[in-house]
Amino acid sequence: MSTYTHESMINHHGTGFLTRLVETFDAWRQRYRSRRELAQWSDRELHDIGISRSDIAYEAEKPFWRA
């Protein structure tokens, strides 16, 4: 008679999928926040990092899932 441990009964195939799903949602959330924050920056701040207002407008209009 064999003894099964709790660990041996866990489906390890789903772990990679769930990890990737969480990472994807985190990336989407970070993009959304970054784009919204950049949209609030002044022209001077944008100039300091070499980005124009039109670059920000283009980036801010993208959906969060698009890189």
Biopython code that builds the backbone (N, CA, C, O; Angstrom):
import numpy as np
from Bio.PDB.StructureBuilder import StructureBuilder

atoms = [
    (1, "MET", "N", (0.850, -1.173, 0.000)),
    (1, "MET", "CA", (0.000, 0.000, 0.000)),
    (1, "MET", "C", (0.901, 1.243, 0.000)),
    (1, "MET", "O", (1.841, 1.334, 0.789)),
    (2, "SER", "N", (0.614, 2.169, -0.866)),
    (2, "SER", "CA", (1.419, 3.374, -0.931)),
    (2, "SER", "C", (0.728, 4.505, -0.179)),
    (2, "SER", "O", (-0.495, 4.548, -0.052)),
    (3, "THR", "N", (1.545, 5.399, 0.305)),
    (3, "THR", "CA", (1.031, 6.548, 1.049)),
    (3, "THR", "C", (1.229, 7.796, 0.192)),
    (3, "THR", "O", (2.336, 8.051, -0.281)),
    (4, "TYR", "N", (0.181, 8.562, -0.009)),
    (4, "TYR", "CA", (0.255, 9.807, -0.776)),
    (4, "TYR", "C", (0.350, 10.980, 0.187)),
    (4, "TYR", "O", (-0.406, 11.076, 1.154)),
    (5, "THR", "N", (1.261, 11.838, -0.089)),
    (5, "THR", "CA", (1.349, 13.054, 0.711)),
    (5, "THR", "C", (0.531, 14.136, 0.035)),
    (5, "THR", "O", (0.184, 14.029, -1.141)),
    (6, "HIS", "N", (0.238, 15.147, 0.768)),
    (6, "HIS", "CA", (-0.509, 16.280, 0.215)),
    (6, "HIS", "C", (0.234, 16.873, -0.981)),
    (6, "HIS", "O", (-0.381, 17.210, -1.992)),
    (7, "GLU", "N", (1.551, 16.999, -0.863)),
    (7, "GLU", "CA", (2.371, 17.581, -1.936)),
    (7, "GLU", "C", (2.264, 16.771, -3.219)),
    (7, "GLU", "O", (2.247, 17.350, -4.305)),
    (8, "SER", "N", (2.192, 15.471, -3.124)),
    (8, "SER", "CA", (2.143, 14.641, -4.325)),
    (8, "SER", "C", (0.803, 14.735, -5.039)),
    (8, "SER", "O", (0.688, 14.335, -6.197)),
    (9, "MET", "N", (-0.197, 15.252, -4.370)),
    (9, "MET", "CA", (-1.531, 15.314, -4.960)),
    (9, "MET", "C", (-1.827, 16.676, -5.586)),
    (9, "MET", "O", (-2.896, 16.868, -6.165)),
    (10, "ILE", "N", (-0.912, 17.606, -5.479)),
    (10, "ILE", "CA", (-1.098, 18.945, -6.030)),
    (10, "ILE", "C", (-0.820, 18.921, -7.525)),
    (10, "ILE", "O", (0.133, 18.280, -7.970)),
    (11, "ASN", "N", (-1.631, 19.603, -8.291)),
    (11, "ASN", "CA", (-1.430, 19.718, -9.741)),
    (11, "ASN", "C", (-0.377, 20.784, -10.000)),
    (11, "ASN", "O", (-0.667, 21.978, -9.919)),
    (12, "HIS", "N", (0.827, 20.367, -10.306)),
    (12, "HIS", "CA", (1.919, 21.309, -10.509)),
    (12, "HIS", "C", (1.876, 21.978, -11.881)),
    (12, "HIS", "O", (2.595, 22.953, -12.100)),
    (13, "HIS", "N", (1.074, 21.498, -12.788)),
    (13, "HIS", "CA", (1.005, 22.087, -14.118)),
    (13, "HIS", "C", (0.298, 23.440, -14.104)),
    (13, "HIS", "O", (0.593, 24.306, -14.927)),
    (14, "GLY", "N", (-0.616, 23.618, -13.188)),
    (14, "GLY", "CA", (-1.357, 24.869, -13.112)),
    (14, "GLY", "C", (-0.561, 26.004, -12.491)),
    (14, "GLY", "O", (-0.898, 27.172, -12.688)),
    (15, "THR", "N", (0.466, 25.689, -11.759)),
    (15, "THR", "CA", (1.250, 26.708, -11.073)),
    (15, "THR", "C", (1.891, 27.675, -12.053)),
    (15, "THR", "O", (1.851, 28.885, -11.832)),
    (16, "GLY", "N", (2.475, 27.177, -13.122)),
    (16, "GLY", "CA", (3.103, 28.042, -14.121)),
    (16, "GLY", "C", (2.096, 28.965, -14.776)),
    (16, "GLY", "O", (2.379, 30.141, -15.006)),
    (17, "PHE", "N", (0.929, 28.439, -15.075)),
    (17, "PHE", "CA", (-0.115, 29.244, -15.700)),
    (17, "PHE", "C", (-0.561, 30.366, -14.773)),
    (17, "PHE", "O", (-0.669, 31.519, -15.190)),
    (18, "LEU", "N", (-0.817, 30.025, -13.523)),
    (18, "LEU", "CA", (-1.269, 31.047, -12.572)),
    (18, "LEU", "C", (-0.197, 32.101, -12.339)),
    (18, "LEU", "O", (-0.506, 33.287, -12.225)),
    (19, "THR", "N", (1.046, 31.682, -12.268)),
    (19, "THR", "CA", (2.146, 32.626, -12.093)),
    (19, "THR", "C", (2.213, 33.585, -13.270)),
    (19, "THR", "O", (2.346, 34.793, -13.077)),
    (20, "ARG", "N", (2.122, 33.065, -14.476)),
    (20, "ARG", "CA", (2.158, 33.918, -15.673)),
    (20, "ARG", "C", (0.959, 34.859, -15.711)),
    (20, "ARG", "O", (1.085, 36.013, -16.119)),
    (21, "LEU", "N", (-0.193, 34.371, -15.290)),
    (21, "LEU", "CA", (-1.390, 35.205, -15.277)),
    (21, "LEU", "C", (-1.232, 36.376, -14.303)),
    (21, "LEU", "O", (-1.558, 37.515, -14.636)),
    (22, "VAL", "N", (-0.737, 36.092, -13.117)),
    (22, "VAL", "CA", (-0.512, 37.156, -12.124)),
    (22, "VAL", "C", (0.531, 38.138, -12.642)),
    (22, "VAL", "O", (0.360, 39.348, -12.494)),
    (23, "GLU", "N", (1.606, 37.641, -13.247)),
    (23, "GLU", "CA", (2.641, 38.520, -13.789)),
    (23, "GLU", "C", (2.089, 39.405, -14.898)),
    (23, "GLU", "O", (2.456, 40.575, -15.004)),
    (24, "THR", "N", (1.210, 38.850, -15.722)),
    (24, "THR", "CA", (0.592, 39.628, -16.794)),
    (24, "THR", "C", (-0.271, 40.749, -16.224)),
    (24, "THR", "O", (-0.185, 41.889, -16.681)),
    (25, "PHE", "N", (-1.099, 40.437, -15.231)),
    (25, "PHE", "CA", (-1.932, 41.462, -14.598)),
    (25, "PHE", "C", (-1.078, 42.532, -13.931)),
    (25, "PHE", "O", (-1.412, 43.716, -13.985)),
    (26, "ASP", "N", (0.015, 42.127, -13.308)),
    (26, "ASP", "CA", (0.919, 43.108, -12.691)),
    (26, "ASP", "C", (1.533, 44.030, -13.739)),
    (26, "ASP", "O", (1.632, 45.237, -13.518)),
    (27, "ALA", "N", (1.944, 43.475, -14.873)),
    (27, "ALA", "CA", (2.525, 44.288, -15.948)),
    (27, "ALA", "C", (1.487, 45.269, -16.484)),
    (27, "ALA", "O", (1.799, 46.435, -16.727)),
    (28, "TRP", "N", (0.255, 44.800, -16.667)),
    (28, "TRP", "CA", (-0.811, 45.672, -17.154)),
    (28, "TRP", "C", (-1.066, 46.812, -16.173)),
    (28, "TRP", "O", (-1.209, 47.965, -16.582)),
    (29, "ARG", "N", (-1.124, 46.495, -14.879)),
    (29, "ARG", "CA", (-1.369, 47.514, -13.865)),
    (29, "ARG", "C", (-0.235, 48.537, -13.839)),
    (29, "ARG", "O", (-0.477, 49.737, -13.713)),
    (30, "GLN", "N", (0.995, 48.058, -13.958)),
    (30, "GLN", "CA", (2.146, 48.959, -13.959)),
    (30, "GLN", "C", (2.125, 49.880, -15.181)),
    (30, "GLN", "O", (2.411, 51.071, -15.062)),
    (31, "ARG", "N", (1.788, 49.335, -16.356)),
    (31, "ARG", "CA", (1.685, 50.175, -17.560)),
    (31, "ARG", "C", (0.636, 51.250, -17.378)),
    (31, "ARG", "O", (0.872, 52.415, -17.699)),
    (32, "TYR", "N", (-0.520, 50.866, -16.865)),
    (32, "TYR", "CA", (-1.607, 51.820, -16.659)),
    (32, "TYR", "C", (-1.157, 52.953, -15.735)),
    (32, "TYR", "O", (-1.362, 54.130, -16.031)),
    (33, "ARG", "N", (-0.547, 52.581, -14.624)),
    (33, "ARG", "CA", (-0.097, 53.592, -13.659)),
    (33, "ARG", "C", (0.985, 54.501, -14.243)),
    (33, "ARG", "O", (0.946, 55.718, -14.064)),
    (34, "SER", "N", (1.938, 53.909, -14.934)),
    (34, "SER", "CA", (3.031, 54.694, -15.514)),
    (34, "SER", "C", (2.519, 55.688, -16.540)),
    (34, "SER", "O", (2.952, 56.840, -16.563)),
    (35, "ARG", "N", (1.608, 55.252, -17.379)),
    (35, "ARG", "CA", (1.064, 56.143, -18.417)),
    (35, "ARG", "C", (0.273, 57.277, -17.796)),
    (35, "ARG", "O", (0.371, 58.420, -18.241)),
    (36, "ARG", "N", (-0.511, 56.972, -16.773)),
    (36, "ARG", "CA", (-1.287, 58.016, -16.107)),
    (36, "ARG", "C", (-0.364, 58.998, -15.389)),
    (36, "ARG", "O", (-0.618, 60.203, -15.386)),
    (37, "GLU", "N", (0.693, 58.492, -14.788)),
    (37, "GLU", "CA", (1.630, 59.370, -14.091)),
    (37, "GLU", "C", (2.354, 60.281, -15.076)),
    (37, "GLU", "O", (2.478, 61.481, -14.828)),
    (38, "LEU", "N", (2.834, 59.731, -16.190)),
    (38, "LEU", "CA", (3.517, 60.546, -17.191)),
    (38, "LEU", "C", (2.608, 61.638, -17.741)),
    (38, "LEU", "O", (3.068, 62.739, -18.046)),
    (39, "ALA", "N", (1.327, 61.338, -17.869)),
    (39, "ALA", "CA", (0.372, 62.326, -18.382)),
    (39, "ALA", "C", (0.256, 63.531, -17.440)),
    (39, "ALA", "O", (-0.160, 64.609, -17.864)),
    (40, "GLN", "N", (0.619, 63.352, -16.175)),
    (40, "GLN", "CA", (0.527, 64.431, -15.194)),
    (40, "GLN", "C", (1.807, 65.265, -15.107)),
    (40, "GLN", "O", (1.801, 66.319, -14.471)),
    (41, "TRP", "N", (2.876, 64.831, -15.714)),
    (41, "TRP", "CA", (4.159, 65.540, -15.627)),
    (41, "TRP", "C", (4.104, 66.866, -16.373)),
    (41, "TRP", "O", (3.358, 67.019, -17.340)),
    (42, "SER", "N", (4.891, 67.804, -15.919)),
    (42, "SER", "CA", (4.969, 69.112, -16.574)),
    (42, "SER", "C", (5.833, 69.009, -17.835)),
    (42, "SER", "O", (6.580, 68.047, -18.016)),
    (43, "ASP", "N", (5.716, 70.014, -18.697)),
    (43, "ASP", "CA", (6.535, 70.039, -19.909)),
    (43, "ASP", "C", (8.022, 70.052, -19.571)),
    (43, "ASP", "O", (8.832, 69.452, -20.278)),
    (44, "ARG", "N", (8.374, 70.734, -18.497)),
    (44, "ARG", "CA", (9.778, 70.791, -18.069)),
    (44, "ARG", "C", (10.296, 69.401, -17.672)),
    (44, "ARG", "O", (11.393, 69.003, -18.061)),
    (45, "GLU", "N", (9.502, 68.685, -16.905)),
    (45, "GLU", "CA", (9.902, 67.336, -16.492)),
    (45, "GLU", "C", (10.042, 66.407, -17.697)),
    (45, "GLU", "O", (10.973, 65.606, -17.773)),
    (46, "LEU", "N", (9.120, 66.525, -18.622)),
    (46, "LEU", "CA", (9.186, 65.697, -19.835)),
    (46, "LEU", "C", (10.421, 66.048, -20.658)),
    (46, "LEU", "O", (11.095, 65.165, -21.189)),
    (47, "HIS", "N", (10.711, 67.337, -20.760)),
    (47, "HIS", "CA", (11.889, 67.785, -21.496)),
    (47, "HIS", "C", (13.168, 67.218, -20.869)),
    (47, "HIS", "O", (14.100, 66.831, -21.574)),
    (48, "ASP", "N", (13.194, 67.179, -19.549)),
    (48, "ASP", "CA", (14.371, 66.658, -18.844)),
    (48, "ASP", "C", (14.672, 65.208, -19.197)),
    (48, "ASP", "O", (15.838, 64.814, -19.222)),
    (49, "ILE", "N", (13.656, 64.415, -19.466)),
    (49, "ILE", "CA", (13.889, 63.011, -19.810)),
    (49, "ILE", "C", (13.804, 62.755, -21.320)),
    (49, "ILE", "O", (13.923, 61.617, -21.773)),
    (50, "GLY", "N", (13.595, 63.828, -22.089)),
    (50, "GLY", "CA", (13.625, 63.712, -23.544)),
    (50, "GLY", "C", (12.363, 63.171, -24.173)),
    (50, "GLY", "O", (12.412, 62.518, -25.216)),
    (51, "ILE", "N", (11.231, 63.439, -23.545)),
    (51, "ILE", "CA", (9.938, 62.984, -24.085)),
    (51, "ILE", "C", (9.063, 64.202, -24.337)),
    (51, "ILE", "O", (9.000, 65.113, -23.512)),
    (52, "SER", "N", (8.395, 64.211, -25.470)),
    (52, "SER", "CA", (7.521, 65.345, -25.794)),
    (52, "SER", "C", (6.097, 65.076, -25.301)),
    (52, "SER", "O", (5.734, 63.940, -24.994)),
    (53, "ARG", "N", (5.316, 66.123, -25.234)),
    (53, "ARG", "CA", (3.907, 66.012, -24.831)),
    (53, "ARG", "C", (3.148, 65.097, -25.801)),
    (53, "ARG", "O", (2.275, 64.340, -25.377)),
    (54, "SER", "N", (3.474, 65.162, -27.095)),
    (54, "SER", "CA", (2.781, 64.301, -28.069)),
    (54, "SER", "C", (3.147, 62.826, -27.864)),
    (54, "SER", "O", (2.314, 61.948, -28.085)),
    (55, "ASP", "N", (4.385, 62.550, -27.444)),
    (55, "ASP", "CA", (4.763, 61.171, -27.116)),
    (55, "ASP", "C", (3.908, 60.637, -25.972)),
    (55, "ASP", "O", (3.456, 59.492, -25.994)),
    (56, "ILE", "N", (3.700, 61.481, -24.985)),
    (56, "ILE", "CA", (2.897, 61.082, -23.831)),
    (56, "ILE", "C", (1.435, 60.889, -24.237)),
    (56, "ILE", "O", (0.791, 59.936, -23.798)),
    (57, "ALA", "N", (0.918, 61.775, -25.059)),
    (57, "ALA", "CA", (-0.468, 61.637, -25.514)),
    (57, "ALA", "C", (-0.658, 60.318, -26.261)),
    (57, "ALA", "O", (-1.648, 59.617, -26.052)),
    (58, "TYR", "N", (0.285, 59.988, -27.123)),
    (58, "TYR", "CA", (0.223, 58.726, -27.862)),
    (58, "TYR", "C", (0.269, 57.541, -26.899)),
    (58, "TYR", "O", (-0.504, 56.593, -27.032)),
    (59, "GLU", "N", (1.168, 57.602, -25.943)),
    (59, "GLU", "CA", (1.350, 56.502, -24.989)),
    (59, "GLU", "C", (0.140, 56.378, -24.064)),
    (59, "GLU", "O", (-0.302, 55.267, -23.772)),
    (60, "ALA", "N", (-0.391, 57.489, -23.608)),
    (60, "ALA", "CA", (-1.526, 57.476, -22.674)),
    (60, "ALA", "C", (-2.801, 56.949, -23.312)),
    (60, "ALA", "O", (-3.669, 56.421, -22.617)),
    (61, "GLU", "N", (-2.924, 57.085, -24.627)),
    (61, "GLU", "CA", (-4.126, 56.620, -25.309)),
    (61, "GLU", "C", (-4.122, 55.117, -25.567)),
    (61, "GLU", "O", (-5.156, 54.541, -25.906)),
    (62, "LYS", "N", (-2.966, 54.483, -25.409)),
    (62, "LYS", "CA", (-2.894, 53.032, -25.618)),
    (62, "LYS", "C", (-3.664, 52.297, -24.545)),
    (62, "LYS", "O", (-3.690, 52.727, -23.392)),
    (63, "PRO", "N", (-4.297, 51.184, -24.913)),
    (63, "PRO", "CA", (-4.926, 50.354, -23.864)),
    (63, "PRO", "C", (-3.850, 49.727, -22.976)),
    (63, "PRO", "O", (-2.720, 49.521, -23.419)),
    (64, "PHE", "N", (-4.193, 49.433, -21.753)),
    (64, "PHE", "CA", (-3.205, 48.933, -20.794)),
    (64, "PHE", "C", (-2.549, 47.619, -21.210)),
    (64, "PHE", "O", (-1.430, 47.327, -20.789)),
    (65, "TRP", "N", (-3.231, 46.829, -22.030)),
    (65, "TRP", "CA", (-2.661, 45.530, -22.424)),
    (65, "TRP", "C", (-1.658, 45.636, -23.554)),
    (65, "TRP", "O", (-0.965, 44.663, -23.855)),
    (66, "ARG", "N", (-1.565, 46.792, -24.184)),
    (66, "ARG", "CA", (-0.633, 46.967, -25.293)),
    (66, "ARG", "C", (0.658, 47.621, -24.804)),
    (66, "ARG", "O", (0.638, 48.668, -24.156)),
    (67, "ALA", "N", (1.769, 46.982, -25.129)),
    (67, "ALA", "CA", (3.073, 47.509, -24.690)),
    (67, "ALA", "C", (3.489, 48.673, -25.551)),
    (67, "ALA", "O", (4.556, 49.249, -25.337)),
]
sb = StructureBuilder()
sb.init_structure("model")
sb.init_model(0)
sb.init_chain("A")
sb.init_seg("    ")
for serial, (resi, resn, name, xyz) in enumerate(atoms, 1):
    if name == "N":
        sb.init_residue(resn, " ", resi, " ")
    sb.init_atom(name, np.array(xyz, "f"), 0.0, 1.0, " ", f" {name:<3s}", serial, name[0])
structure = sb.get_structure()
